[in-house]
Protein backbone atom coordinates (compact mmCIF):
# COMPACT_ATOMS: atom_id res chain seq x y z
CA UNK A 1 0.00 0.00 0.00
CA UNK A 2 1.44 3.37 -1.05
CA UNK A 3 -1.10 5.86 0.21
CA UNK A 4 1.69 8.10 1.55
CA UNK A 5 3.45 8.46 -1.79
CA UNK A 6 3.49 11.93 -3.31
CA UNK A 7 2.13 10.45 -6.55
CA UNK A 8 -0.95 9.12 -4.80
CA UNK A 9 -1.41 12.28 -2.74
CA UNK A 10 -1.41 14.36 -5.93
CA UNK A 11 -4.17 12.18 -7.38
CA UNK A 12 -6.11 12.29 -4.12
CA UNK A 13 -5.96 16.09 -4.13
CA UNK A 14 -7.11 16.11 -7.74
CA UNK A 15 -10.05 13.84 -6.86
CA UNK A 16 -10.92 16.01 -3.85
CA UNK A 17 -10.97 19.13 -6.02
CA UNK A 18 -13.05 17.34 -8.64
CA UNK A 19 -15.61 16.21 -6.04
CA UNK A 20 -15.87 19.70 -4.55
CA UNK A 21 -16.08 21.59 -7.85
CA UNK A 22 -17.82 19.21 -10.27
CA UNK A 23 -20.04 16.97 -8.11
CA UNK A 24 -20.99 18.65 -4.82
CA UNK A 25 -22.47 21.82 -6.37
CA UNK A 26 -24.76 19.59 -8.47
CA UNK A 27 -25.46 17.00 -5.79
CA UNK A 28 -29.19 17.70 -5.48
CA UNK A 29 -29.76 17.24 -9.22
CA UNK A 30 -27.37 14.28 -9.54
CA UNK A 31 -28.70 12.23 -6.62
CA UNK A 32 -32.27 12.47 -7.90
CA UNK A 33 -31.67 12.05 -11.65
CA UNK A 34 -31.92 8.89 -13.73
CA UNK A 35 -30.00 10.62 -16.55
CA UNK A 36 -26.31 9.78 -16.51
CA UNK A 37 -24.07 12.90 -16.42
CA UNK A 38 -21.88 12.17 -19.44
CA UNK A 39 -20.23 15.58 -19.10
CA UNK A 40 -18.83 14.60 -15.68
CA UNK A 41 -17.63 11.26 -17.07
CA UNK A 42 -15.93 13.09 -19.95
CA UNK A 43 -14.26 15.58 -17.58
CA UNK A 44 -12.91 12.68 -15.54
CA UNK A 45 -11.45 11.25 -18.73
CA UNK A 46 -10.00 14.58 -19.85
CA UNK A 47 -8.20 14.93 -16.52
CA UNK A 48 -6.76 11.42 -16.82
CA UNK A 49 -8.73 10.13 -13.83
CA UNK A 50 -10.51 7.25 -15.53
CA UNK A 51 -7.23 5.40 -16.07
CA UNK A 52 -5.93 5.54 -12.49
CA UNK A 53 -6.36 1.79 -11.94
CA UNK A 54 -4.29 0.88 -15.00
CA UNK A 55 -0.67 -0.07 -14.39
CA UNK A 56 2.10 2.43 -14.97
CA UNK A 57 3.34 0.31 -17.87
CA UNK A 58 -0.06 0.95 -19.48
CA UNK A 59 0.40 4.68 -18.80
CA UNK A 60 -2.04 4.61 -15.90
CA UNK A 61 -1.47 5.66 -12.30
CA UNK A 62 -0.90 2.09 -11.09
CA UNK A 63 -3.09 2.53 -8.01
CA UNK A 64 -3.69 -0.42 -5.69
CA UNK A 65 -7.18 -1.47 -4.62
CA UNK A 66 -6.61 0.08 -1.20
CA UNK A 67 -5.79 3.38 -2.91
CA UNK A 68 -8.88 3.11 -5.13
CA UNK A 69 -10.87 2.54 -1.93
CA UNK A 70 -9.46 5.79 -0.51
CA UNK A 71 -10.37 7.58 -3.75
CA UNK A 72 -13.93 6.24 -3.51
CA UNK A 73 -14.18 7.34 0.13
CA UNK A 74 -13.03 10.83 -0.86
CA UNK A 75 -15.52 11.12 -3.74
CA UNK A 76 -18.38 10.31 -1.37
CA UNK A 77 -17.10 12.40 1.53
CA UNK A 78 -16.77 15.56 -0.59
CA UNK A 79 -19.18 14.86 -3.45
CA UNK A 80 -22.04 13.27 -1.46
CA UNK A 81 -23.46 11.31 -4.44
CA UNK A 82 -22.87 7.58 -3.73
CA UNK A 83 -24.41 6.47 -7.03
CA UNK A 84 -21.92 8.46 -9.08
CA UNK A 85 -19.04 7.12 -7.01
CA UNK A 86 -20.31 3.59 -7.60
CA UNK A 87 -20.20 4.16 -11.36
CA UNK A 88 -16.59 5.37 -11.29
CA UNK A 89 -15.51 2.73 -8.74
CA UNK A 90 -16.99 -0.01 -10.95
CA UNK A 91 -15.02 1.27 -13.96
CA UNK A 92 -11.77 1.34 -12.00
CA UNK A 93 -12.37 -2.03 -10.37
CA UNK A 94 -13.28 -3.93 -13.54
CA UNK A 95 -10.39 -2.35 -15.45
CA UNK A 96 -7.83 -3.45 -12.85
CA UNK A 97 -9.40 -6.74 -11.82
CA UNK A 98 -10.60 -8.14 -15.13
CA UNK A 99 -9.39 -6.28 -18.19
CA UNK A 100 -5.73 -5.29 -18.15
CA UNK A 101 -4.36 -8.66 -17.10
CA UNK A 102 -6.75 -10.76 -19.19
CA UNK A 103 -7.17 -8.87 -22.44
CA UNK A 104 -5.72 -10.70 -25.45
CA UNK A 105 -2.60 -8.89 -26.63
CA UNK A 106 -4.18 -7.95 -29.96
CA UNK A 107 -6.93 -6.00 -28.12
CA UNK A 108 -4.72 -4.18 -25.62
CA UNK A 109 -3.27 -1.65 -28.06
CA UNK A 110 -6.75 -0.46 -28.97
CA UNK A 111 -8.44 -0.85 -25.58
CA UNK A 112 -6.02 0.63 -23.07
CA UNK A 113 -5.86 4.24 -24.36
CA UNK A 114 -9.65 4.31 -24.78
CA UNK A 115 -10.19 3.03 -21.24
CA UNK A 116 -8.15 5.97 -19.97
CA UNK A 117 -10.35 8.50 -21.75
CA UNK A 118 -13.60 6.74 -20.83
CA UNK A 119 -14.37 5.95 -24.45
CA UNK A 120 -14.43 2.29 -23.40
CA UNK A 121 -16.00 0.98 -20.23
CA UNK A 122 -17.22 -2.48 -19.31
CA UNK A 123 -20.07 -3.99 -17.35
CA UNK A 124 -19.72 -7.44 -15.83
CA UNK A 125 -22.80 -9.45 -16.81
CA UNK A 126 -23.39 -12.23 -14.28
CA UNK A 127 -26.86 -11.86 -12.69
CA UNK A 128 -29.98 -13.10 -14.47
CA UNK A 129 -33.69 -12.39 -13.98
CA UNK A 130 -35.29 -14.15 -10.98
CA UNK A 131 -32.14 -16.10 -10.01
CA UNK A 132 -29.54 -13.40 -9.29
CA UNK A 133 -25.94 -14.59 -9.52
CA UNK A 134 -26.39 -18.09 -8.08
CA UNK A 135 -24.19 -20.43 -10.18
CA UNK A 136 -26.63 -23.34 -9.95
CA UNK A 137 -29.40 -21.36 -11.61
CA UNK A 138 -27.69 -19.27 -14.30
CA UNK A 139 -28.80 -20.23 -17.81
CA UNK A 140 -26.92 -18.06 -20.32
CA UNK A 141 -24.91 -20.30 -22.65
CA UNK A 142 -22.08 -19.86 -25.14
CA UNK A 143 -21.42 -22.61 -27.66
CA UNK A 144 -18.38 -22.80 -29.94
CA UNK A 145 -19.16 -22.97 -33.65
CA UNK A 146 -16.68 -22.36 -36.47
CA UNK A 147 -14.24 -20.52 -34.21
CA UNK A 148 -16.91 -18.31 -32.66
CA UNK A 149 -18.87 -18.27 -29.42
CA UNK A 150 -22.61 -18.12 -30.03
CA UNK A 151 -24.23 -16.64 -26.91
CA UNK A 152 -27.88 -16.89 -25.86
CA UNK A 153 -29.49 -15.71 -22.64
CA UNK A 154 -30.44 -12.69 -20.58
CA UNK A 155 -28.57 -10.68 -17.95
CA UNK A 156 -29.85 -8.07 -15.51
CA UNK A 157 -28.80 -5.75 -12.67
CA UNK A 158 -25.73 -4.65 -14.63
CA UNK A 159 -23.90 -1.73 -13.01
CA UNK A 160 -22.92 0.72 -15.78
CA UNK A 161 -24.85 -1.49 -18.18
CA UNK A 162 -26.57 1.35 -20.09
CA UNK A 163 -23.27 3.19 -20.72
CA UNK A 164 -21.10 0.11 -21.32
CA UNK A 165 -19.31 -0.29 -24.63
CA UNK A 166 -18.48 -3.91 -23.79
CA UNK A 167 -19.86 -6.63 -21.53
CA UNK A 168 -17.91 -9.31 -19.75
CA UNK A 169 -20.51 -12.07 -20.03
CA UNK A 170 -20.40 -15.10 -17.75
CA UNK A 171 -21.84 -18.01 -19.73
CA UNK A 172 -22.01 -21.78 -19.51
CA UNK A 173 -19.49 -23.30 -21.93
CA UNK A 174 -19.59 -26.92 -20.79
CA UNK A 175 -20.31 -29.50 -18.09
CA UNK A 176 -17.85 -31.39 -15.89
CA UNK A 177 -19.06 -34.18 -13.63
CA UNK A 178 -22.56 -32.76 -14.00
CA UNK A 179 -21.53 -29.25 -12.93
CA UNK A 180 -21.83 -26.18 -15.12
CA UNK A 181 -18.52 -24.77 -16.32
CA UNK A 182 -18.53 -21.01 -16.84
CA UNK A 183 -16.35 -18.81 -19.02
CA UNK A 184 -16.03 -15.03 -19.30
CA UNK A 185 -16.47 -13.66 -22.81
CA UNK A 186 -15.84 -10.02 -23.78
CA UNK A 187 -18.72 -8.91 -26.00
CA UNK A 188 -19.20 -5.51 -27.71
CA UNK A 189 -22.41 -3.69 -26.87
CA UNK A 190 -23.05 -3.16 -30.59
CA UNK A 191 -22.80 -6.87 -31.47
CA UNK A 192 -25.60 -8.20 -33.68
CA UNK A 193 -28.25 -9.89 -31.58
CA UNK A 194 -27.44 -7.99 -28.37
CA UNK A 195 -30.23 -5.74 -27.10
CA UNK A 196 -29.99 -3.43 -24.10
CA UNK A 197 -32.99 -3.54 -21.73
CA UNK A 198 -34.09 -1.66 -18.65
CA UNK A 199 -33.29 -4.73 -16.57
CA UNK A 200 -34.10 -4.35 -12.88
CA UNK A 201 -34.94 -0.68 -12.36
CA UNK A 202 -33.59 0.91 -9.19
CA UNK A 203 -35.18 3.96 -7.61
CA UNK A 204 -32.04 4.79 -5.67
CA UNK A 205 -28.30 5.23 -6.22
CA UNK A 206 -28.91 7.80 -8.94
CA UNK A 207 -27.31 8.60 -11.31
CA UNK A 208 -25.46 5.23 -11.43
CA UNK A 209 -26.93 3.44 -14.45
CA UNK A 210 -28.21 -0.11 -14.13
CA UNK A 211 -29.71 -2.15 -16.92
CA UNK A 212 -29.88 -5.50 -18.64
CA UNK A 213 -29.15 -7.22 -21.94
CA UNK A 214 -30.78 -9.92 -24.04
CA UNK A 215 -28.54 -12.08 -26.22
CA UNK A 216 -29.96 -13.86 -29.25
CA UNK A 217 -27.33 -15.82 -31.20
CA UNK A 218 -24.68 -13.19 -30.46
CA UNK A 219 -21.46 -14.21 -32.21
CA UNK A 220 -18.00 -13.19 -31.01
CA UNK A 221 -14.56 -14.63 -31.91
CA UNK A 222 -13.10 -17.37 -29.73
CA UNK A 223 -10.29 -14.90 -28.96
CA UNK A 224 -12.79 -12.86 -26.94
CA UNK A 225 -12.44 -15.37 -24.08
CA UNK A 226 -10.94 -13.79 -20.95
CA UNK A 227 -9.08 -15.99 -18.50
CA UNK A 228 -9.32 -19.78 -18.56
CA UNK A 229 -12.21 -21.49 -20.30
CA UNK A 230 -14.46 -23.18 -17.76
CA UNK A 231 -12.99 -21.29 -14.78
CA UNK A 232 -14.91 -18.06 -15.24
CA UNK A 233 -17.03 -18.25 -12.11
CA UNK A 234 -14.05 -18.50 -9.80
CA UNK A 235 -11.92 -16.03 -11.75
CA UNK A 236 -14.50 -13.34 -12.33
CA UNK A 237 -17.62 -13.72 -10.20
CA UNK A 238 -16.03 -14.60 -6.85
CA UNK A 239 -13.21 -12.08 -7.26
CA UNK A 240 -15.68 -9.33 -8.20
CA UNK A 241 -17.72 -9.92 -5.05
CA UNK A 242 -14.63 -9.95 -2.83
CA UNK A 243 -13.15 -6.70 -4.18
CA UNK A 244 -16.54 -5.00 -4.42
CA UNK A 245 -17.16 -5.62 -0.71
CA UNK A 246 -13.69 -4.37 0.20
CA UNK A 247 -13.93 -1.13 -1.81
CA UNK A 248 -17.55 -0.64 -0.80
CA UNK A 249 -16.67 -0.41 2.89
CA UNK A 250 -14.47 2.65 2.31
CA UNK A 251 -17.07 4.21 0.00
CA UNK A 252 -19.75 3.65 2.67
CA UNK A 253 -17.62 5.36 5.28
CA UNK A 254 -17.27 8.39 3.02
CA UNK A 255 -21.05 8.50 2.51
CA UNK A 256 -21.67 8.34 6.27
CA UNK A 257 -19.19 11.18 6.80
CA UNK A 258 -20.95 13.28 4.14
CA UNK A 259 -24.34 12.62 5.75
CA UNK A 260 -23.13 13.60 9.21
CA UNK A 261 -21.53 16.76 7.79
CA UNK A 262 -24.83 17.82 6.23
CA UNK A 263 -26.86 16.99 9.35
CA UNK A 264 -24.45 18.75 11.70
CA UNK A 265 -24.88 22.07 9.90
CA UNK A 266 -28.61 22.06 10.71
CA UNK A 267 -28.67 20.90 14.32
CA UNK A 268 -28.58 23.19 17.40
CA UNK A 269 -25.50 23.39 19.63
CA UNK A 270 -27.06 21.22 22.33
CA UNK A 271 -26.66 18.32 19.91
CA UNK A 272 -22.87 18.73 19.71
CA UNK A 273 -22.19 15.72 21.95
CA UNK A 274 -24.40 13.50 19.79
CA UNK A 275 -22.73 14.79 16.65
CA UNK A 276 -19.33 14.17 18.21
CA UNK A 277 -20.31 10.63 19.21
CA UNK A 278 -21.35 9.87 15.62
CA UNK A 279 -18.11 11.38 14.29
CA UNK A 280 -16.06 9.25 16.69
CA UNK A 281 -17.86 6.12 15.51
CA UNK A 282 -17.18 7.00 11.87
CA UNK A 283 -13.50 7.49 12.68
CA UNK A 284 -13.51 4.22 14.63
CA UNK A 285 -14.69 2.37 11.54
CA UNK A 286 -11.78 3.69 9.46
CA UNK A 287 -9.16 1.07 10.47
CA UNK A 288 -11.63 -1.72 9.68
CA UNK A 289 -12.46 -0.22 6.27
CA UNK A 290 -8.73 0.20 5.55
CA UNK A 291 -8.02 -3.42 6.49
CA UNK A 292 -10.75 -4.65 4.17
CA UNK A 293 -9.39 -2.53 1.33
CA UNK A 294 -5.82 -3.78 1.83
CA UNK A 295 -7.15 -7.35 1.81
CA UNK A 296 -8.33 -6.80 -1.77
CA UNK A 297 -4.68 -6.25 -2.77
CA UNK A 298 -3.49 -9.42 -1.06
CA UNK A 299 -6.52 -11.39 -2.34
CA UNK A 300 -7.30 -12.69 1.14
CA UNK A 301 -10.44 -14.77 0.77
CA UNK A 302 -11.49 -15.41 4.36
CA UNK A 303 -12.65 -11.97 5.41
CA UNK A 304 -16.28 -12.82 6.00
CA UNK A 305 -16.26 -12.04 9.72
CA UNK A 306 -14.47 -8.72 9.24
CA UNK A 307 -16.89 -7.60 6.53
CA UNK A 308 -19.87 -8.82 8.57
CA UNK A 309 -18.60 -6.77 11.50
CA UNK A 310 -18.21 -3.67 9.33
CA UNK A 311 -21.73 -4.00 7.93
CA UNK A 312 -23.22 -4.47 11.39
CA UNK A 313 -21.40 -1.48 12.90
CA UNK A 314 -22.12 0.82 9.95
CA UNK A 315 -25.82 -0.12 10.08
CA UNK A 316 -25.90 0.78 13.78
CA UNK A 317 -24.21 4.09 12.96
CA UNK A 318 -26.77 4.91 10.27
CA UNK A 319 -29.56 4.17 12.75
CA UNK A 320 -28.04 6.68 15.18
CA UNK A 321 -27.88 9.29 12.38
CA UNK A 322 -31.55 8.67 11.61
CA UNK A 323 -32.35 9.38 15.26
CA UNK A 324 -30.44 12.67 15.01
CA UNK A 325 -32.43 13.56 11.90
CA UNK A 326 -35.84 12.56 13.25
CA UNK A 327 -36.64 15.71 15.23
CA UNK A 328 -35.42 18.04 12.48
CA UNK A 329 -37.03 16.43 9.45
CA UNK A 330 -38.52 19.70 8.22
CA UNK A 331 -35.08 21.35 8.15
CA UNK A 332 -33.42 18.69 6.03
CA UNK A 333 -32.98 19.46 2.33
CA UNK A 334 -34.18 16.85 -0.14
CA UNK A 335 -30.67 15.83 -1.19
CA UNK A 336 -29.76 15.03 2.43
CA UNK A 337 -32.79 12.78 2.76
CA UNK A 338 -31.90 11.07 -0.53
CA UNK A 339 -28.32 10.57 0.65
CA UNK A 340 -29.61 8.85 3.81
CA UNK A 341 -31.95 6.74 1.68
CA UNK A 342 -29.14 5.64 -0.65
CA UNK A 343 -26.91 4.64 2.25
CA UNK A 344 -29.75 2.60 3.73
CA UNK A 345 -30.47 0.91 0.41
CA UNK A 346 -26.82 -0.06 -0.04
CA UNK A 347 -26.78 -1.52 3.45
CA UNK A 348 -29.95 -3.43 2.64
CA UNK A 349 -28.35 -5.33 -0.25
CA UNK A 350 -27.97 -9.00 0.71
CA UNK A 351 -29.47 -8.19 4.12
CA UNK A 352 -31.09 -11.63 4.42
CA UNK A 353 -27.68 -13.27 3.92
CA UNK A 354 -26.21 -11.01 6.61
CA UNK A 355 -28.99 -11.90 9.07
CA UNK A 356 -28.51 -15.62 8.40
CA UNK A 357 -24.78 -15.34 9.01
CA UNK A 358 -25.36 -13.38 12.23
CA UNK A 359 -27.76 -16.09 13.42
CA UNK A 360 -25.19 -18.76 12.60
CA UNK A 361 -22.52 -16.83 14.50
CA UNK A 362 -24.88 -16.42 17.43
CA UNK A 363 -25.57 -20.15 17.55
CA UNK A 364 -21.85 -20.92 17.47
CA UNK A 365 -21.18 -18.39 20.22
CA UNK A 366 -23.79 -20.01 22.46
CA UNK A 367 -21.97 -23.32 22.10
CA UNK A 368 -18.57 -21.97 23.26
DACOR-V651187 format. One record per residue. N is the residue number from 0. SS is DSSP state (H for helix, E for strand, - for the rest). OMEGA is omega as a letter, one per 30 degrees, with the letter a starting at -180 (none if undefined). BURIAL is 1 if it has 24 or more other ideal C-beta (glycine too) atoms within 12 Angstrom, else 0. Layout:
N & SS & OMEGA & BURIAL
N & SS & OMEGA & BURIAL
//
This chain:
0 & - & a & 0
1 & - & a & 0
2 & - & l & 1
3 & - & a & 0
4 & - & l & 0
5 & H & l & 0
6 & H & a & 0
7 & H & a & 1
8 & H & l & 0
9 & H & l & 0
10 & H & l & 1
11 & H & l & 1
12 & H & l & 0
13 & H & l & 1
14 & H & l & 1
15 & H & l & 1
16 & H & a & 0
17 & H & a & 1
18 & H & a & 1
19 & H & a & 0
20 & H & a & 0
21 & H & a & 1
22 & H & a & 1
23 & H & l & 1
24 & H & a & 0
25 & H & a & 1
26 & H & a & 1
27 & H & l & 0
28 & H & a & 0
29 & H & a & 1
30 & - & a & 1
31 & - & a & 1
32 & - & l & 0
33 & - & l & 0
34 & - & a & 0
35 & - & a & 1
36 & - & a & 1
37 & H & a & 0
38 & H & l & 0
39 & H & l & 1
40 & H & a & 1
41 & H & l & 0
42 & H & l & 1
43 & H & l & 1
44 & H & a & 1
45 & H & l & 0
46 & - & l & 1
47 & - & a & 0
48 & - & l & 1
49 & - & a & 1
50 & - & a & 1
51 & - & a & 1
52 & - & l & 1
53 & - & l & 1
54 & - & l & 0
55 & H & l & 0
56 & H & l & 0
57 & H & l & 1
58 & - & l & 0
59 & - & a & 1
60 & - & l & 1
61 & - & a & 1
62 & - & l & 1
63 & - & l & 1
64 & H & l & 1
65 & H & l & 1
66 & H & l & 1
67 & H & l & 1
68 & H & l & 1
69 & H & l & 1
70 & H & a & 1
71 & H & l & 1
72 & H & a & 1
73 & H & l & 1
74 & H & l & 1
75 & H & a & 1
76 & H & a & 1
77 & H & l & 1
78 & H & l & 1
79 & - & l & 1
80 & - & a & 1
81 & H & a & 1
82 & H & l & 1
83 & H & l & 1
84 & H & l & 1
85 & H & l & 1
86 & H & l & 1
87 & H & a & 1
88 & H & l & 1
89 & H & l & 1
90 & H & a & 1
91 & H & a & 1
92 & H & a & 1
93 & H & l & 1
94 & H & a & 1
95 & H & a & 1
96 & H & a & 1
97 & H & a & 1
98 & H & a & 1
99 & - & a & 1
100 & - & a & 0
101 & - & l & 1
102 & - & l & 1
103 & - & a & 0
104 & H & a & 0
105 & H & l & 0
106 & H & a & 1
107 & H & a & 0
108 & H & l & 0
109 & H & a & 0
110 & H & a & 1
111 & H & l & 1
112 & H & a & 0
113 & H & l & 1
114 & H & a & 1
115 & H & a & 1
116 & H & a & 1
117 & - & l & 1
118 & - & l & 0
119 & - & l & 1
120 & - & a & 1
121 & E & l & 1
122 & E & l & 1
123 & E & a & 1
124 & E & a & 1
125 & - & a & 1
126 & - & l & 1
127 & E & a & 1
128 & - & l & 0
129 & - & a & 0
130 & - & a & 0
131 & E & a & 0
132 & - & a & 1
133 & - & a & 0
134 & - & a & 1
135 & - & a & 0
136 & - & l & 0
137 & - & a & 1
138 & - & a & 1
139 & - & a & 1
140 & E & l & 1
141 & E & a & 1
142 & E & l & 0
143 & E & l & 0
144 & E & l & 0
145 & - & l & 0
146 & - & l & 0
147 & E & l & 0
148 & E & l & 1
149 & E & a & 1
150 & E & l & 1
151 & E & l & 1
152 & E & l & 1
153 & E & l & 1
154 & E & a & 1
155 & E & l & 1
156 & E & a & 1
157 & E & l & 1
158 & E & a & 1
159 & - & a & 1
160 & H & a & 1
161 & H & a & 1
162 & H & a & 1
163 & - & l & 1
164 & - & l & 1
165 & E & l & 1
166 & E & l & 1
167 & E & a & 1
168 & E & l & 1
169 & E & a & 1
170 & E & l & 1
171 & E & l & 1
172 & E & l & 1
173 & E & l & 0
174 & E & l & 0
175 & E & a & 0
176 & - & l & 0
177 & - & a & 0
178 & E & l & 0
179 & E & l & 1
180 & E & a & 1
181 & E & l & 1
182 & E & l & 1
183 & E & a & 1
184 & E & l & 1
185 & E & a & 1
186 & E & l & 1
187 & E & l & 1
188 & - & a & 1
189 & - & l & 0
190 & - & l & 1
191 & - & l & 0
192 & - & l & 0
193 & E & a & 1
194 & E & l & 0
195 & E & l & 1
196 & E & l & 0
197 & - & a & 0
198 & - & l & 1
199 & - & a & 0
200 & - & l & 0
201 & - & l & 1
202 & - & l & 0
203 & - & a & 1
204 & - & l & 1
205 & - & g & 1
206 & - & l & 1
207 & - & a & 1
208 & - & l & 1
209 & E & a & 1
210 & E & l & 1
211 & E & l & 1
212 & E & l & 1
213 & E & a & 1
214 & E & l & 1
215 & E & a & 0
216 & E & l & 0
217 & E & a & 1
218 & E & l & 1
219 & E & a & 1
220 & E & l & 1
221 & H & l & 0
222 & H & l & 0
223 & H & l & 1
224 & E & l & 1
225 & E & a & 1
226 & - & a & 1
227 & - & l & 0
228 & - & l & 1
229 & - & a & 1
230 & E & a & 0
231 & H & a & 1
232 & H & l & 1
233 & H & a & 0
234 & H & a & 1
235 & H & a & 1
236 & H & a & 1
237 & H & a & 1
238 & H & l & 1
239 & H & a & 1
240 & H & a & 1
241 & H & a & 1
242 & H & l & 1
243 & H & l & 1
244 & H & a & 1
245 & H & l & 1
246 & H & a & 1
247 & H & l & 1
248 & H & l & 1
249 & H & l & 1
250 & H & l & 1
251 & H & l & 1
252 & H & l & 1
253 & H & l & 1
254 & H & l & 1
255 & H & l & 1
256 & H & l & 1
257 & H & a & 1
258 & H & l & 1
259 & H & l & 1
260 & H & a & 1
261 & H & l & 1
262 & H & a & 1
263 & H & a & 1
264 & - & a & 0
265 & - & a & 0
266 & - & l & 1
267 & - & a & 0
268 & H & a & 0
269 & H & l & 0
270 & H & a & 1
271 & H & a & 0
272 & H & l & 0
273 & H & l & 1
274 & H & l & 1
275 & H & l & 0
276 & H & l & 0
277 & H & l & 1
278 & H & l & 1
279 & H & l & 0
280 & H & l & 1
281 & H & l & 1
282 & H & l & 0
283 & H & l & 0
284 & H & a & 1
285 & H & l & 1
286 & H & l & 0
287 & H & l & 1
288 & H & l & 1
289 & H & a & 1
290 & H & l & 1
291 & H & a & 1
292 & H & l & 1
293 & H & l & 1
294 & H & l & 1
295 & H & l & 1
296 & H & a & 1
297 & H & l & 0
298 & - & l & 0
299 & - & a & 0
300 & - & a & 0
301 & - & a & 0
302 & - & a & 1
303 & H & a & 0
304 & H & l & 0
305 & H & l & 1
306 & H & l & 1
307 & H & l & 1
308 & H & l & 1
309 & H & a & 1
310 & H & a & 1
311 & H & a & 1
312 & H & a & 1
313 & H & l & 1
314 & H & l & 1
315 & H & l & 0
316 & H & l & 1
317 & H & l & 1
318 & H & l & 0
319 & H & l & 1
320 & H & l & 1
321 & H & l & 1
322 & H & l & 0
323 & H & a & 1
324 & H & a & 1
325 & H & a & 0
326 & - & a & 0
327 & - & a & 1
328 & H & a & 0
329 & H & a & 0
330 & H & a & 0
331 & - & l & 1
332 & - & a & 0
333 & H & a & 0
334 & H & l & 1
335 & H & l & 1
336 & H & l & 1
337 & H & l & 1
338 & H & l & 1
339 & H & l & 1
340 & H & a & 1
341 & H & l & 1
342 & H & l & 1
343 & H & l & 1
344 & H & l & 1
345 & H & a & 1
346 & H & l & 1
347 & H & l & 0
348 & - & a & 1
349 & - & a & 0
350 & H & a & 0
351 & H & l & 0
352 & H & l & 0
353 & H & a & 1
354 & H & l & 0
355 & H & l & 0
356 & H & l & 0
357 & H & l & 0
358 & H & l & 0
359 & H & l & 0
360 & H & l & 0
361 & H & l & 0
362 & H & l & 0
363 & H & a & 0
364 & H & l & 0
365 & H & a & 0
366 & H & a & 0
367 & - & none & 0
//
